[in-house]
Amino acid sequence: MKVSYNKLQTYIEDTLPSPEVLAETLSFHFAEVESIEKIDDDAILDIKVLPDRVNYAKSYEGIALEVAAILELQRKPSLIPIQTHEHSFTVDPDKVREVLGLDITNEEMASLLERLDIKVEAVKEGDTTVLKLSVPANRTDLKSWRDIPEEVARIWGYDKIPTIIPSVQPARPGLAVEKTFYYAEKIKSLLAEQGFSEVYTYSLTSGGEFHIEKSVASDKNYLRSDLTQGISKSLELNAKNAHLLGLDEIRIFEIGKVFPGNGECTSLAIGIKNVKKSNEKAKDKIKVVRDALLKIIDANATILCTVDDSGGLISIDGKTIGMTNNAEGIMELDLDALVATLPEPESYDDLNFSKATNVTYKKFSQYPFIVRDIAVFVPESVSADEVWGAVQKGINDSSAIELVARHSLFDTFKKDAKVSYAFRIIFQSMDKTLTDNEVNMIMEKVNGEVKGKGWEVR
């Protein structure tokens, strides 16, 4: 929704803060402001109003209501008749305080809600005091007490809610260890150590055993009957970004609920896809992972291979619990059935949760990347680092935009008294989609820099 700052001021008696401060305030309390555009002496705020608030906030009256409530400003008399308060319900303020972890009085809570044109009346119910709320007809998003903590918190200010780190309580003697969780975490640790990343794929698919009566989309109208389809798609999608990530293969896994014809169960799927040509095929790699997994959890499983060894059934006590699709490099098994055959764990002590490492967020580009290869013949005395230094200089000297340039040395061979270094370069902008012409111009500069040193570009 585009909102004029000057026009919004006509709805507010008090002076508004600057457009920048107003945008930050709205983003913290109400709805994200995606941009501010200066036009002459005005500013246009592009406010992303969420669907649950469109009934009252898709107007200047609604935005003015929010601004006045958050900043405690005086609104001018409305040009639109005040809507009747059509529905009401009671709220236990103790429950609101419990949800928020906030020490706020009944009077403060009532004051915050009244800023939003909600009528509040304190009513005695036995020994407790509840708040009876009369809600405007256009606030269809407020239907019960569960909707109130959010309203209180955002007007009060999320930054004012204290941060409380939960205390870790030692396991009580005799407390049962959740078996499926224990073995799932054990499996995750093994797979992480072998270079796998956990993924979460869609639970809704275009086909399956259980149809959804009112689906959200035509390709998401069934509950998934397996994880293999999702893992297969994820392998293909991630393989397209392998150059950007500097990976020779994709290794992913998922643990999640599936809904086959016989009901609901927890499934484990593991997938490997070679991005570059490899002497070891994905089907052989998945066998190694499968055997290591079954060994570490001490599962007494039998692998029933097919004649051509293109797939293998995983069986325990004569019951099939999974299958290795070697041709695809994917294995899926019924985790519930597997866990049922395993001994009861006594504690979580051997799960080594302390292995988790701190992760620092680093900004990444949302724009597509372009790949270019360059091979350079140089004397044996010249190292690969020296060659890349010349390539990097050509990139830096020619680029008028901020580039993220990644590289990898993917081939080296010697001939006579010379050596060839082949680099794969990934070009990506933080601000826009690059064009082939832009990258070609950069590569021309790179070639010139390399040739200027007397080296040969193959």
SULMOKA-V939030 format. One record per helix or strand. SS is the DSSP state (@ for helix, = for strand). FROM is the first residue (numbers start at 1). TO is the last residue. If there is no record, write none. Layout:
ss	from	to
SS	FROM	TO
SS	FROM	TO
This chain:
ss	from	to
=	2	4
@	5	9
=	12	12
@	19	29
=	32	39
=	42	48
@	51	57
@	60	71
=	75	75
=	87	91
@	93	100
@	106	114
=	119	125
=	128	135
@	145	156
@	158	160
@	179	193
=	197	198
=	204	205
=	210	211
=	222	223
@	228	239
@	242	245
=	249	260
=	263	274
@	282	296
=	302	305
=	311	316
=	319	325
=	330	334
@	335	340
@	349	351
@	353	355
=	370	379
@	384	398
=	403	415
=	418	429
@	436	451
=	456	457
